[in-house]
């Protein structure tokens, strides 16, 4: 990983035909053409992802109207689905018809 000589930001590889350069996304500084730039991405393949059914019977209930059947009670839980500095997403499941929906703040 290389950093910009002018502003210190991370240099990003860019290909223009056969030419390879490192370019700064912040200030636009561009390195000289370089044939030694290697663009490579490594990742590990993890095991299977299992989707587990959520047991909502242990979740707390709240007074929330189901958009499907209009029942007035629902189970609820929260999940951090966005960045840590943003609000959690609230999920609901109707006690009566089992319809699930979410609410963003």
Order of alpha helices (4+ residues) and beta strands (2+ residues): beta-beta-beta-beta-beta-beta
